[in-house]
Amino acid sequence: KKDLDALLVDGESVVRAFRIIRDLFIFTDRRLVLVDKQGITGRKAEYHSIPYKSISHFSVETAGTFDMDAEMKIYISGNPTPIEREFKRGADIIGVQKTLAQFILK
């Protein structure tokens, strides 16, 4: 929470957040912040700040019988390579995609 407050601009607020293993999907009223925890301890983190208007589309691949992981791809305007995130079985990929859709379809 304290680390996140330093990232937010004046008047920006967190609407919803999802923890996916060690990583975070943070939905604010202005953007999506992806927090990618790195290293063994998870102290090092990479923050992707993505304004909703920059997201052209996204896709969700659900887990199958033999493939236990689900996957989300987020496509940013002007960038042919999507941001990809894996979701282990039991993670709330449907909740993440529903929240993302609510923000980009406004």
Secondary structure by P-SEA (a helix, b strand, c coil): caaaaaacccccccccccccccccccccccbbbbbbbbcccccbbbbbbbccccccccccccccccccbbbbbbbcccccccbbbbbccccaaaaaaaaaaaaaac
